[in-house]
Amino acid sequence: MKYYEVAPLRAVRGVKHAYTYHADLVLAVGQIVTIPLGTKTYPGVVLEQVEKPAYDTKPITSSAELLPLPVPLVATALWMSEYYATHLAVVLQTKKETSGARADHSRCYT
């Protein structure tokens, strides 16, 4: 079993930006997943793989078939969240739309 820090794409529970979940799948940084929070499920972004925590974790519900967000984009979102003192979910909401259109970016620069 693998453990991941996942940032929900919705600001929840104050200042905490990410939560630890587990999955049997190998997930990439930037992968869009579905995670349980309370009684609801939300989309989230995998930030990193971590060691097994000392507490119980909830499972990642599903993984999207989309390409993951590029690692530099995830790193930039983390930096923006810290630099501008805004919740990571707010920054990631602006970044998630690039995942599905990633293959089309080459046309923008030609």
C-alpha positions as a printed NumPy array, in Angstrom:
array([[  0.   ,   0.   ,   0.   ],
       [  1.241,   3.489,  -0.882],
       [  0.551,   6.736,   0.987],
       [  0.11 ,  10.155,  -0.585],
       [ -0.315,  13.771,   0.449],
       [ -3.332,  14.991,  -1.501],
       [ -4.542,  18.572,  -1.74 ],
       [ -8.317,  18.874,  -2.186],
       [ -9.456,  21.27 ,  -4.899],
       [-11.734,  22.899,  -2.353],
       [-10.658,  24.868,   0.699],
       [-11.706,  22.878,   3.743],
       [-10.903,  22.877,   7.446],
       [ -9.077,  26.162,   7.748],
       [ -5.4  ,  26.406,   6.956],
       [ -4.495,  22.749,   6.303],
       [ -3.753,  22.338,   2.595],
       [ -3.226,  18.582,   2.222],
       [ -4.224,  15.304,   3.831],
       [ -2.69 ,  11.831,   3.809],
       [ -4.533,   9.059,   1.943],
       [ -3.636,   5.547,   0.839],
       [ -4.011,   3.625,  -2.411],
       [ -2.909,   0.34 ,  -3.907],
       [ -2.138,   2.174,  -7.153],
       [  1.096,   3.928,  -7.982],
       [  0.13 ,   7.561,  -8.533],
       [  2.179,  10.354, -10.047],
       [  2.678,  13.778,  -8.522],
       [  0.025,  15.988, -10.109],
       [ -2.438,  13.119, -10.634],
       [ -6.071,  14.17 , -10.251],
       [ -7.851,  11.84 ,  -7.797],
       [-11.115,  11.67 ,  -5.893],
       [-10.856,  11.713,  -2.1  ],
       [-13.333,  11.453,   0.766],
       [-13.616,  14.446,   3.099],
       [-16.203,  14.021,   5.81 ],
       [-19.355,  12.653,   4.186],
       [-18.579,  13.957,   0.674],
       [-15.995,  13.279,  -2.005],
       [-13.914,  15.918,  -3.766],
       [-11.305,  16.039,  -6.488],
       [ -7.751,  16.492,  -5.329],
       [ -4.18 ,  16.646,  -6.605],
       [ -1.429,  14.281,  -5.472],
       [  1.411,  16.389,  -4.055],
       [  3.85 ,  13.656,  -3.039],
       [  4.248,  10.073,  -1.917],
       [  4.954,   9.821,   1.827],
       [  5.844,   7.207,   4.412],
       [  3.094,   5.354,   6.271],
       [  1.778,   7.7  ,   8.982],
       [  1.192,   6.681,  12.611],
       [ -2.557,   7.193,  12.175],
       [ -5.232,   5.544,  10.026],
       [ -5.834,   6.995,   6.586],
       [ -8.768,   6.93 ,   4.203],
       [ -8.447,   5.416,   0.724],
       [ -8.234,   7.425,  -2.465],
       [-11.595,   6.74 ,  -4.103],
       [-10.516,   6.912,  -7.744],
       [ -7.913,   8.271, -10.13 ],
       [ -8.827,  10.363, -13.161],
       [ -7.866,   9.144, -16.602],
       [ -6.473,  12.6  , -17.414],
       [ -2.792,  13.333, -17.713],
       [ -1.362,  14.483, -14.385],
       [ -0.505,  18.125, -13.871],
       [  3.17 ,  18.698, -14.698],
       [  5.426,  18.565, -11.611],
       [  6.751,  22.118, -12.204],
       [  3.149,  23.362, -12.261],
       [  2.432,  21.673,  -8.913],
       [  5.628,  23.191,  -7.476],
       [  4.597,  26.629,  -8.757],
       [  1.145,  26.253,  -7.188],
       [  2.742,  25.394,  -3.826],
       [  5.03 ,  28.412,  -4.095],
       [  2.155,  30.735,  -5.079],
       [  0.082,  29.504,  -2.159],
       [  2.869,  30.294,   0.285],
       [  4.047,  33.549,  -1.304],
       [  0.575,  35.06 ,  -1.685],
       [ -0.715,  33.566,   1.605],
       [ -3.698,  31.955,  -0.07 ],
       [ -5.165,  28.498,   0.336],
       [ -3.586,  25.932,  -1.966],
       [ -7.043,  24.852,  -3.177],
       [ -7.663,  28.321,  -4.619],
       [ -4.397,  28.184,  -6.571],
       [ -4.962,  24.6  ,  -7.761],
       [ -8.442,  25.439,  -9.03 ],
       [ -6.805,  27.728, -11.569],
       [ -4.325,  25.013, -12.587],
       [ -6.552,  21.95 , -12.951],
       [ -7.998,  23.069, -16.285],
       [ -4.564,  22.733, -17.924],
       [ -4.41 ,  18.982, -17.326],
       [ -6.915,  17.943, -19.985],
       [ -5.637,  20.444, -22.542],
       [ -1.974,  19.701, -21.946],
       [ -1.518,  17.93 , -25.261],
       [ -2.775,  21.026, -27.102],
       [ -0.21 ,  23.428, -25.628],
       [  2.256,  22.717, -28.426],
       [ -0.053,  24.507, -30.87 ],
       [  0.057,  27.653, -28.724],
       [  3.81 ,  28.073, -29.175],
       [  4.253,  27.316, -32.866]])
